[in-house]
Amino acid sequence: MKNLLSQIFFLLSLILTSSFSTDPHSENSARSANYDIFGKKYSKIQIIDNLLKDHVYYVVSGNGGPDPGAMFQKDGKWLCEDEYAYDVSLRLARNLISHGAKVYMITRDENDGIRDDLFLEHDQEEVVWGGKQMPLNQKERLKQRSGIINNLYEENKAKGYTIQRTIITHIDSRYTDKKVDIFFYHNEKSEAGRLLANKMYDTIKIKYDEVQKGRGYLGEVKSRDLHMLRETKPVSVFMELGNIANDFDQKRLLLPNNRQAIANWLCLGILNS
């Protein structure tokens, strides 16, 4: 009887241990993890699978800190690129983690988290990985970000990670009558970057064809000589999510369900790559 009880208690201890594990790569993982960066409502993440196990992603939303990026006033409120790009980026990062990926939010706001609001209040609290303030000068900000990514890349490479990618989100600001579908840039010299951008593009196109039949999708994939594509060591994709000054595109950005849909489709494109 003592041996039987000991075995029962041993099995119970294994169950309890696995139930509270937050390591998605652990054999005894409870299939969940907690990250405060996503905010109280979204901090707990269910680990769906390990399709992206051993993948590393550096998620970088555009501008932030002293630079709000593209701005447009709507209904007396300012729409700022950095806030909406950041919200989509958080949602994408959360999705990637749910598939077992190791993810770094390079631009980050510890106070915002994922927000289910139409109008995202602007602030200048964004910092970069490690809590460093962002420089006012744009070139210095870009160098700061690429430097952080490259250092992390080398650290993870030394640990044996072979698939590392940088995902950069921005929002366009053109004339108000210019509708802009999501489009992608890659480094001209990176075949892997081109393939990843095209997979993400193909997925977005298919999804638009499914949910809005006959709408048409005018996004595109191009190479471009941008600092974050040229100077970061991981395979990198740079995307523009829409035109913040256009009424049609604003629905894509302001509605939280649409921001989540974008993040879901981008993640699916990565899974398909």
Secondary structure, DSSP 8 states (H G I E B T S, - for coil): -HHHHHHHHHHHHHHHHHHT---TTSTT--SEEE-GGG-TTT-EEE----TTTTEEEEEEESSBTTB--SEEEETTEEEEHHHHHHHHHHHHHHHHHHTT-EEEESEE-TTT-S---SS----S--EETTTB---SSHHHHHHHHHHHHHHHHHHHHHTT--EEEEEEEEEE---TT-----EEEE-TT-HHHHHHHHHHHHHHHHHHHHHSTT------EEE---HHHHS-SSEEEEEEEEETTSHHHHHHHHSHHHHHHHHHHHHHHHHH-
